[in-house]
Amino acid sequence: MLPAPGFHHLHLNSVDPDAAIDFYARQFPTSARASWGGLPALASPNDVLVLFTRVATPPATSPQTAIWHFGWHVTDTRARLESYESRPDVRLLPLYTTEEGGSVFHPAERFNHVHLYQEEPFCAQLWYQTHLSAPVFRGRASATPVTESTCKVPRGSERSWPALEREGMFRSPTAAVVFGDVALPWYMRQGDRPLVSTRGHLYDHIALSVADLDAWVAKLRSEGVRFLEKPYELGDSRAVMIEGPSREALELVEVA
């Protein structure tokens, strides 16, 4: 059995990567400008990267893809909130606590997670366990073992708060996996429309690091995983692109 990959990077499309990197570096002083594979990047202190591809027009943010947002952690939330409130280039999004509009704010730092939506949360968790050897994130395991015949669970009927949307959000069912120290938690999609491919959107894909790309390609092909791109050169390394259970693009990058 191949060891679970590590988390390598989140890949964004941007009309101005330099400006985006400068913005994040100002807000998160433990991060720094970098480059990887010939692409501009933001480096987090836990060896996680945010890579950028320059695009001519603003990338799509709808319809909804599987990738919802990415998160950072700070050691002193109150102090950081005060700092953000004084910065004209920062827009703080309310974290709603009721449908009437009550809210709190929730800033974050050090690259910590990529929050997703999935068509079937427990089926997605099983997919990541089966194909990518992903450990289940602590506290997000099902009460009973998940199988192909039991993983489909209806979305809960009630919305709850806190939420980034005033109308609240559906939180049941929920599941998650983790690669290294970066979690991939998710909820079931919030709307009625199927999730679309992440390629070409603001959040283009998630990249995972592996030691033996050829072995992973052989494993994934034998398991019938969908390949979006055959193995290709990526800087001084090689990579391959596959598709996750809710059309999220996943890049496997060979790292010695």
Secondary structure, DSSP 8 states (H G I E B T S, - for coil): -----EEEEEEEEES-HHHHHHHHHHH-TT-EEEEETTEEEEE-TTS-EEEEEE-SS--B--S-BSEEEEEE--S-HHHHHHHHHT-TT----EEESSTT--EEE----SEEEEEEEESSHHHHHHHHHHHH---B-TT-S-SS---TTT------S-EESSBSSTT-EE--SEEEEEETTEEEEEEE-SSSS--B--TTBSEEEEEEEES-HHHHHHHHHHTT--EEEEEEEETTEEEEEEE-TTS-EEEEEE--
